[in-house]
Amino acid sequence: MAFITDVFARCIVGWRVSRSLHTDMVLDALEQALWARRETKGLVHHSDHGSQYLSIRYTGHLAEANIDASVSSVGDSYGNALAETINGLYKTEVIRHRGL
């Protein structure tokens, strides 16, 4: 799963779920977020070191949208705290609710 979260608005603005972690999945989530927000001035995209987020296609798409990329250091729990909160909510609300 890939989520793009607007931290200031406290909402998910783009998401995709897939059986694989290919770049296309995260690009689809980014496209949904760009469509939802339209304005990209001053945006910063923060991610972990996942290869799909560091791919040339993904970082190029961020650059085309004038979005600055930020990547946390390896093993940085502070950089991943928001992402883990979103993942936890997803697992609680969707996966465990369905009994999976």
N, C-alpha and C positions, 0 to 999 in steps of 0.2 A: 504494500500500500504506500501511496505517496500523498502527503497532505501539504498544501501551501496555506499557511496561516497568516492572517493580518493581525499582528500582535497588538496593535493599538486599538483596533476594532474588536478584538477578541473573537474572531470567527474564522472558520475555514473558508477560503475563497476559491480553492482548487483542490481536486482530489481524484485519484485513480486507484483502482485495485486490479492487480494482475497476478498471474501465476509466475511471471518472470520479472526480473529487475532490470529490464532493458531501458535504454535511454528514452525510447518512445513513450513509455509509461509516464515518466516524470515530465517529458515535454507536453504530453496531453494535460497533465495537471497544471503546468505553467500556463498553457494556452487558456484554460478555463479561468485561472486567476487573472490573467491579463484582460480577458473579456469582461470579467466581473468588475475590475477596478478601473480599467481604461487609462487612468492617469498613473504614470510611472516616475514622475519627477521626484527625486530624493529617496527612492526606494532602495532598500538594501535586502538582498536575498542571502539568508544565512543557512548553511547546511553542514552536514557532517562530511566525512571523507569518502562517501559512497562513490564508486566509479561512475555511476550514471549522472551524478551531480557535478562531477569534475570533467565529464566528457567534453570534447571540443564542440559538439553540436549543442549541448545544453548551455555551456558558458558563452558560446557565440550568440545563442538566442537571447540570453540575458543582456549581453552587450548591445544587441540590436534594439532592445527595448529600453536602453539607457538605465539599466538596473545594475547597481554595484554588487559584486559577489563577495561574500564573506564566508570563510570556512573555519570552523573551530579547530583547535589543536587536538591531536590524537589523545583520546582518553580524558578529555575535558568534560567533566560532568556538568559544569555550569552552562556550557554551550548547548548541551543536549537536554537540559531540564524541561524546556517548553515542549520539545518534540516528544519526550517520554510521557509528559502529561497528556498530550493529544492521543498518543498511542494507547495509553491506559484507558482513557475515556472510550476510545473506539472499541477496545477489547471488552470493556464492561458493558457498553450499551448495545453492541452488535453481536459480537462473537459469543460471549457468555450468556446473553439473553436468549440466543437461539440454541444454546446447549451444545455448541461445537467445541 
